[in-house]
């Protein structure tokens, strides 16, 4: 843990991010241990999962939050907070903003890249998390809005308290009030017992209101009253109950347009959007795609209790260049499908039919170089460079592992790099050191 000691030296050099990274490496190593019985492996995995959950749930008081400089703070007080993320981005080299977040023990479940818009959102979330201010998260479906809500909860003062998620679009109008605020026994047909509502269950914690744009107008009125008074009434009861729940709401709709159409209350919008965070779509975060492919490839393999599937070069090229209209959720689903359907290696044929490209002939005629040019025209220069860079990186790792007989520690020493970072690169490319043992 990295702790801050006012007036003194910082504590342990190990940050939460580094500790989480080590746990993930341990889980990855144990998952495919060859000299242990499977029950022993599963026991150790459960222990690692428990340790990881405990780290995620530690109080924010034990987290080190690095203050931004006095000059930046004075600019923010002067009203330039909207320009702050761009200024920070200009001040730090590529990759430094992401590393700085993790160095400040920023808790994030998953992986993220260096997209400036996403880093803007994460830095806003980091600053808002220790407060109790309402947060509104918007973005296309599948961009990770609920994950952002969990990030805000995990990095705030309520991390060890309940986190309650509510899908406002999935609750029938007739049950909305009972679902949110609870009911008394006999309040309506079928109410056989007293029941707590979501707000009461989230007392002292965080309540996540997903798809807030789907909330009907009567429900919006009742929600506004709760935000103003911090009190609820169960259906069928005159008793008021005080509730202290941090509100994080999310939507994939344009709430300002809904306000103009008369289907969303303007006063509720301003109550919810004290802190407003927008998540960019995955097509604007191309640098994350290789990380997410590796992350969900490993996650799906663990869920299905099998080895990670190797991707053929043309499948990997497709996944790197695809537009992902369903964003991160679509990429995750594709990787789970591939892990389920493929054997040792996956190819284009394992993709969903509606996105599967037409398979080219195995051997293209030597007299038609123009066809290769036309195919390459669908891939941007940046994407082609990224794919070539990934391929070169993989070949370099394979050659290095062969030279050292699969000993990761020795390879890290030869290349003068951190062993855990090397493990992450191996995981990214689906390489296993034991496959290179002499």
C-alpha positions as CSV (number, residue, x, y, z in Angstrom):
1,X,0.0,0.0,0.0
2,X,1.1,3.5,-0.7
3,X,0.2,5.7,2.2
4,X,0.6,9.4,2.7
5,X,2.2,10.6,5.9
6,X,1.8,14.4,6.2
7,X,5.1,16.0,7.0
8,X,7.0,12.8,6.5
9,X,8.1,10.2,4.0
10,X,5.7,8.2,2.0
11,X,5.1,4.6,3.2
12,X,5.7,1.4,1.4
13,X,6.7,1.8,-2.2
14,X,4.2,-0.8,-3.3
15,X,0.9,0.8,-4.6
16,X,-2.4,-0.9,-4.7
17,X,-2.1,-1.2,-8.4
18,X,1.2,-3.0,-8.1
19,X,-0.3,-5.4,-5.5
20,X,-3.3,-6.1,-7.7
21,X,-0.9,-6.7,-10.6
22,X,1.0,-9.3,-8.6
23,X,-2.1,-11.0,-7.5
24,X,-3.3,-11.2,-11.2
25,X,0.1,-12.7,-12.2
26,X,-0.2,-15.3,-9.4
27,X,-3.7,-16.2,-10.5
28,X,-2.5,-16.6,-14.1
29,X,0.4,-18.7,-13.1
30,X,-1.6,-21.0,-10.8
31,X,-4.4,-21.4,-13.3
32,X,-2.2,-23.6,-15.5
33,X,0.0,-25.3,-13.0
34,X,1.0,-28.7,-14.2
35,X,2.3,-30.3,-11.0
36,X,-0.7,-29.8,-8.8
37,X,-4.0,-31.5,-8.6
38,X,-6.9,-29.4,-9.9
39,X,-8.7,-29.1,-6.5
40,X,-5.5,-27.6,-5.1
41,X,-5.2,-25.1,-7.9
42,X,-8.9,-24.1,-7.5
43,X,-8.3,-23.7,-3.7
44,X,-5.4,-21.3,-4.3
45,X,-7.4,-19.4,-6.9
46,X,-10.2,-18.9,-4.4
47,X,-7.6,-17.6,-1.9
48,X,-6.2,-15.2,-4.5
49,X,-9.7,-14.0,-5.4
50,X,-10.4,-13.4,-1.7
51,X,-7.2,-11.4,-1.3
52,X,-8.0,-9.4,-4.4
53,X,-11.5,-8.6,-3.1
54,X,-10.1,-7.5,0.3
55,X,-7.6,-5.1,-1.4
56,X,-10.4,-3.7,-3.6
57,X,-12.5,-3.1,-0.5
58,X,-10.0,-1.3,1.7
59,X,-11.0,2.0,3.1
60,X,-10.1,5.1,1.0
61,X,-8.4,6.5,4.1
62,X,-5.6,4.0,3.4
63,X,-5.2,5.1,-0.2
64,X,-2.6,7.6,-1.3
65,X,-4.1,10.4,-3.4
66,X,-1.5,12.6,-4.9
67,X,-2.5,16.3,-4.9
68,X,-2.2,18.2,-8.2
69,X,0.2,21.2,-8.1
70,X,-0.8,24.5,-6.6
71,X,-0.7,26.2,-10.0
72,X,-3.2,23.7,-11.4
73,X,-5.4,24.1,-8.3
74,X,-5.4,27.9,-8.6
75,X,-6.4,27.6,-12.2
76,X,-9.2,25.3,-11.3
77,X,-10.4,27.7,-8.6
78,X,-10.3,30.5,-11.2
79,X,-12.8,28.6,-13.3
80,X,-10.6,26.7,-15.7
81,X,-11.5,23.2,-14.5
82,X,-13.0,22.4,-18.0
83,X,-9.5,22.9,-19.5
84,X,-7.7,21.0,-16.8
85,X,-7.7,17.5,-18.4
86,X,-6.3,18.9,-21.7
87,X,-3.6,20.8,-19.8
88,X,-2.6,17.7,-17.9
89,X,-2.5,15.8,-21.1
90,X,-0.2,18.3,-22.7
91,X,2.0,18.4,-19.6
92,X,2.6,14.6,-19.5
93,X,4.1,12.3,-22.1
94,X,2.0,9.6,-23.8
95,X,1.3,6.9,-21.3
96,X,2.2,8.9,-18.2
97,X,-1.4,9.9,-17.3
98,X,-2.4,6.3,-17.1
99,X,0.6,5.3,-15.1
100,X,0.1,8.3,-12.8
101,X,-3.5,7.2,-12.1
102,X,-2.4,3.7,-11.1
103,X,0.6,5.1,-9.1
104,X,-2.0,7.0,-7.0
105,X,-3.6,3.7,-6.0
106,X,-6.5,4.2,-8.4
107,X,-8.7,1.2,-8.2
108,X,-9.9,0.0,-11.6
109,X,-11.4,-3.4,-12.3
110,X,-10.1,-4.3,-15.7
111,X,-7.8,-2.5,-18.1
112,X,-7.6,0.8,-19.9
113,X,-5.4,2.6,-22.4
114,X,-4.2,6.1,-23.1
115,X,-7.2,7.7,-24.9
116,X,-7.3,11.3,-23.7
117,X,-11.1,11.4,-23.4
118,X,-11.2,8.3,-21.3
119,X,-8.4,9.5,-19.1
120,X,-10.3,12.8,-18.7
121,X,-13.3,10.8,-17.5
122,X,-11.2,8.6,-15.1
123,X,-9.5,11.6,-13.6
124,X,-12.8,13.3,-13.0
125,X,-14.1,10.1,-11.4
126,X,-11.0,10.0,-9.2
127,X,-11.6,13.5,-7.9
128,X,-15.3,13.0,-7.5
129,X,-15.1,9.6,-5.7
130,X,-14.1,10.8,-2.2
131,X,-17.1,13.3,-2.2
132,X,-20.8,12.5,-1.9
133,X,-21.8,14.5,-5.0
134,X,-24.2,12.9,-7.5
135,X,-22.5,11.7,-10.7
136,X,-24.1,11.3,-14.1
137,X,-22.3,9.0,-16.6
138,X,-23.3,9.0,-20.2
139,X,-22.1,7.2,-23.3
140,X,-23.1,4.7,-25.9
141,X,-24.4,1.3,-24.9
142,X,-21.5,-1.0,-23.9
143,X,-18.9,1.7,-23.1
144,X,-18.6,0.7,-19.5
145,X,-20.9,3.0,-17.6
146,X,-21.6,0.6,-14.8
147,X,-17.9,-0.1,-14.5
148,X,-17.4,3.6,-14.1
149,X,-20.0,3.6,-11.3
150,X,-18.1,0.8,-9.5
151,X,-14.9,2.7,-10.0
152,X,-16.4,5.8,-8.3
153,X,-17.7,3.6,-5.5
154,X,-14.4,1.6,-5.0
155,X,-12.3,4.8,-4.9
156,X,-14.6,6.7,-2.4
157,X,-15.3,6.7,1.3
158,X,-18.1,4.2,0.9
159,X,-16.1,1.4,-0.7
160,X,-16.8,-0.9,2.2
161,X,-20.5,-0.2,2.2
162,X,-23.3,-1.6,-0.1
163,X,-23.3,-1.0,-3.8
164,X,-26.8,-1.4,-5.2
165,X,-27.5,-1.5,-8.9
166,X,-31.0,-0.6,-10.4
167,X,-32.0,-0.9,-14.0
168,X,-34.6,1.8,-14.3
169,X,-35.8,0.5,-17.7
170,X,-36.5,-3.0,-16.5
171,X,-38.9,-2.2,-13.7
172,X,-42.7,-2.1,-14.6
173,X,-44.3,1.2,-13.8
174,X,-46.7,-0.4,-11.3
175,X,-43.7,-1.8,-9.2
176,X,-41.3,1.1,-9.5
177,X,-42.1,2.8,-6.2
178,X,-42.1,-0.6,-4.3
179,X,-38.8,-1.5,-6.0
180,X,-37.0,1.8,-5.1
181,X,-38.6,2.5,-1.7
182,X,-39.9,-0.8,-0.4
183,X,-43.4,-1.6,0.9
184,X,-45.3,-2.7,4.0
185,X,-47.0,-6.0,4.4
186,X,-50.5,-5.8,2.9
187,X,-49.8,-2.6,0.9
188,X,-51.1,-4.3,-2.3
189,X,-52.0,-7.7,-3.6
190,X,-49.0,-10.0,-3.2
191,X,-47.2,-7.9,-0.5
192,X,-47.0,-10.8,2.0
193,X,-44.2,-9.2,4.0
194,X,-42.4,-6.0,4.7
195,X,-39.7,-5.4,2.1
196,X,-36.8,-3.0,1.9
197,X,-36.4,-1.0,-1.3
198,X,-33.2,-0.3,-3.2
199,X,-32.6,3.0,-1.5
200,X,-32.9,1.6,1.9
201,X,-30.6,-1.3,1.0
202,X,-28.0,1.2,-0.3
203,X,-28.0,3.2,3.0
204,X,-24.4,4.5,3.7
205,X,-23.3,3.1,0.3
206,X,-23.9,3.8,-3.4
207,X,-27.0,3.3,-5.5
208,X,-26.4,3.0,-9.3
209,X,-29.4,4.1,-11.4
210,X,-28.8,2.6,-14.8
211,X,-30.8,3.8,-17.8
212,X,-32.1,6.8,-15.9
213,X,-33.6,8.2,-19.1
214,X,-36.1,5.3,-19.1
215,X,-37.5,6.3,-15.7
216,X,-41.2,7.5,-16.2
217,X,-42.2,11.0,-15.1
218,X,-44.0,9.9,-11.9
219,X,-40.9,8.0,-10.8
220,X,-38.8,11.1,-11.6
221,X,-40.9,13.2,-9.3
222,X,-40.4,10.7,-6.4
223,X,-36.7,10.4,-7.1
224,X,-36.3,14.2,-7.0
225,X,-38.1,14.3,-3.7
226,X,-35.6,11.7,-2.3
227,X,-32.6,13.7,-3.6
228,X,-34.0,16.8,-1.9
229,X,-35.1,15.4,1.5
230,X,-32.9,12.3,1.8
231,X,-36.0,10.5,3.1
232,X,-38.2,7.8,1.7
233,X,-41.6,6.3,2.5
234,X,-42.4,2.6,1.9
235,X,-45.5,1.9,0.0
236,X,-48.4,1.6,2.4
237,X,-46.6,3.4,5.2
238,X,-46.7,7.0,6.6
239,X,-43.4,6.6,8.3
240,X,-40.4,8.4,6.8
241,X,-37.0,6.7,6.8
242,X,-33.8,8.6,6.4
243,X,-31.5,7.3,3.7
244,X,-27.9,8.3,3.0
245,X,-27.0,6.9,-0.4
246,X,-24.5,8.2,-2.9
247,X,-26.2,8.6,-6.3
248,X,-24.6,7.6,-9.6
249,X,-26.8,7.6,-12.6
250,X,-26.1,6.5,-16.2
251,X,-27.8,6.8,-19.6
252,X,-27.1,6.2,-23.2
253,X,-29.6,8.8,-24.3
254,X,-29.3,12.6,-24.7
255,X,-31.1,13.8,-21.6
256,X,-31.2,17.4,-22.8
257,X,-33.1,16.3,-25.8
258,X,-35.5,14.4,-23.6
259,X,-36.0,17.5,-21.6
260,X,-36.9,19.4,-24.8
261,X,-39.4,16.6,-25.6
262,X,-40.9,16.9,-22.2
263,X,-40.1,13.3,-21.1
264,X,-37.3,14.1,-18.6
265,X,-37.5,16.7,-15.8
266,X,-34.9,19.5,-16.1
267,X,-34.7,19.9,-12.3
268,X,-33.9,16.2,-11.9
269,X,-31.2,16.5,-14.6
270,X,-29.4,19.2,-12.8
271,X,-29.7,17.4,-9.5
272,X,-28.1,14.3,-11.0
273,X,-25.4,15.9,-13.1
274,X,-23.4,17.8,-10.5
275,X,-20.5,15.8,-11.8
276,X,-21.0,14.8,-15.5
277,X,-18.8,12.1,-17.0
278,X,-18.9,11.1,-20.7
279,X,-17.3,7.8,-21.9
280,X,-16.0,7.7,-25.4
281,X,-17.0,4.7,-27.7
282,X,-14.4,1.9,-28.2
283,X,-13.9,3.0,-31.9
284,X,-12.2,6.1,-30.4
285,X,-10.1,4.0,-28.0
286,X,-8.3,1.7,-30.5
287,X,-5.2,1.4,-28.2
288,X,-7.4,-0.5,-25.7
289,X,-8.5,-3.2,-28.1
290,X,-5.3,-5.4,-27.8
291,X,-5.4,-5.0,-24.0
292,X,-9.1,-5.9,-23.9
293,X,-8.6,-8.9,-26.3
294,X,-6.0,-10.3,-23.9
295,X,-8.0,-9.5,-20.8
296,X,-11.3,-11.0,-21.9
297,X,-9.5,-13.9,-23.6
298,X,-8.0,-14.8,-20.3
299,X,-11.2,-14.1,-18.4
300,X,-13.3,-16.3,-20.7
301,X,-10.7,-19.1,-20.5
302,X,-10.9,-19.0,-16.7
303,X,-14.7,-19.0,-16.7
304,X,-14.8,-21.9,-19.1
305,X,-12.0,-23.7,-17.3
306,X,-9.8,-24.1,-20.3
307,X,-6.6,-22.7,-21.8
308,X,-6.7,-19.4,-23.6
309,X,-7.3,-19.8,-27.3
310,X,-4.6,-18.7,-29.7
311,X,-5.8,-16.3,-32.4
312,X,-4.7,-16.6,-36.1
313,X,-3.1,-13.5,-37.5
314,X,-6.1,-12.7,-39.8
315,X,-8.5,-13.1,-36.9
316,X,-6.4,-10.8,-34.7
317,X,-6.1,-8.3,-37.6
318,X,-9.9,-8.3,-37.9
319,X,-10.5,-7.8,-34.2
320,X,-8.0,-4.9,-34.2
321,X,-9.7,-3.2,-37.1
322,X,-13.4,-3.9,-36.4
323,X,-15.6,-0.9,-35.4
324,X,-17.4,-2.5,-32.4
325,X,-20.8,-0.8,-32.6
326,X,-21.6,-2.6,-29.4
327,X,-18.4,-1.3,-27.8
328,X,-16.6,-3.1,-25.0
329,X,-19.6,-5.4,-24.3
330,X,-19.5,-6.6,-27.9
331,X,-15.8,-7.3,-27.8
332,X,-16.2,-9.2,-24.5
333,X,-19.0,-11.3,-26.0
334,X,-16.9,-12.1,-29.1
335,X,-14.0,-13.3,-27.0
336,X,-16.3,-15.5,-24.9
337,X,-17.8,-17.0,-28.1
338,X,-14.4,-17.6,-29.5
339,X,-13.2,-19.3,-26.3
340,X,-16.3,-21.5,-26.2
341,X,-16.4,-22.6,-29.9
342,X,-12.7,-22.8,-30.9
343,X,-10.2,-25.5,-30.1
344,X,-6.5,-24.7,-29.7
345,X,-6.7,-21.8,-32.2
346,X,-9.5,-19.5,-33.4
347,X,-10.0,-18.2,-36.9
348,X,-12.5,-15.9,-38.7
349,X,-15.0,-18.8,-38.9
350,X,-15.5,-18.6,-35.1
351,X,-16.9,-15.0,-35.4
352,X,-20.6,-14.3,-35.3
353,X,-22.0,-14.7,-38.8
354,X,-23.4,-11.1,-39.0
355,X,-19.9,-9.6,-38.7
356,X,-17.8,-12.4,-40.2
357,X,-15.9,-11.2,-43.3
358,X,-15.9,-13.2,-46.5
359,X,-13.0,-15.6,-46.4
360,X,-10.4,-14.9,-49.1
361,X,-8.9,-17.8,-51.2
362,X,-6.1,-19.6,-49.5
363,X,-3.7,-18.7,-52.3
364,X,-4.2,-15.4,-54.1
365,X,-3.2,-15.3,-57.8
366,X,0.2,-13.8,-58.3
367,X,-1.2,-11.7,-61.2
368,X,-3.6,-9.7,-59.1
369,X,-1.6,-7.5,-56.8
370,X,-4.4,-4.9,-57.0
371,X,-6.7,-7.1,-54.9
372,X,-4.3,-6.9,-52.0
373,X,-4.2,-3.2,-52.4
374,X,-8.0,-3.0,-52.3
375,X,-8.1,-5.2,-49.1
376,X,-5.5,-3.1,-47.4
377,X,-7.5,0.1,-48.2
378,X,-10.1,-0.9,-45.6
379,X,-7.4,-0.7,-42.8
380,X,-6.0,2.7,-41.8
381,X,-2.2,3.3,-41.8
382,X,-2.3,3.6,-38.0
383,X,-4.1,0.3,-37.6
384,X,-1.7,-1.4,-40.0
385,X,1.3,-0.1,-38.0
386,X,-0.3,-1.2,-34.7
387,X,-0.9,-4.7,-36.0
388,X,2.6,-4.9,-37.4
389,X,4.0,-3.6,-34.1
390,X,2.1,-6.3,-32.1
391,X,3.3,-9.0,-34.4
392,X,6.9,-7.9,-34.1
393,X,6.5,-7.7,-30.3
394,X,5.1,-11.3,-30.2
395,X,8.0,-12.7,-32.4
396,X,10.5,-10.9,-30.1
397,X,8.9,-12.5,-27.0
398,X,8.8,-15.9,-28.6
399,X,12.5,-15.7,-29.6
400,X,13.5,-14.4,-26.2
401,X,11.7,-17.3,-24.4
402,X,13.3,-19.8,-26.6
403,X,16.8,-18.4,-25.8
404,X,16.2,-18.7,-22.1
405,X,14.3,-21.9,-22.1
406,X,11.1,-20.3,-20.9
407,X,12.6,-18.7,-17.8
408,X,10.8,-15.4,-17.4
409,X,13.1,-14.2,-14.6
410,X,16.2,-14.7,-16.8
411,X,14.6,-13.0,-19.8
412,X,13.6,-10.0,-17.6
413,X,17.1,-9.7,-16.4
414,X,18.6,-9.9,-19.9
415,X,16.2,-7.2,-21.2
416,X,16.5,-5.1,-18.0
417,X,12.8,-4.8,-17.5
418,X,10.3,-5.4,-14.7
419,X,9.3,-9.1,-14.5
420,X,5.7,-8.3,-13.8
421,X,5.5,-6.1,-16.9
422,X,7.0,-8.9,-18.9
423,X,4.3,-11.2,-17.6
424,X,1.7,-8.8,-18.7
425,X,3.2,-8.7,-22.3
426,X,3.2,-12.5,-22.4
427,X,-0.4,-12.6,-21.2
428,X,-1.3,-10.0,-23.9
429,X,-0.1,-12.3,-26.6
430,X,-1.3,-15.6,-25.1
431,X,2.2,-16.9,-24.5
432,X,3.0,-19.4,-21.8
433,X,6.6,-19.7,-20.5
434,X,6.2,-23.5,-19.9
435,X,5.7,-24.0,-23.6
436,X,9.3,-22.9,-24.2
437,X,10.9,-25.1,-21.5
438,X,13.9,-27.1,-23.0
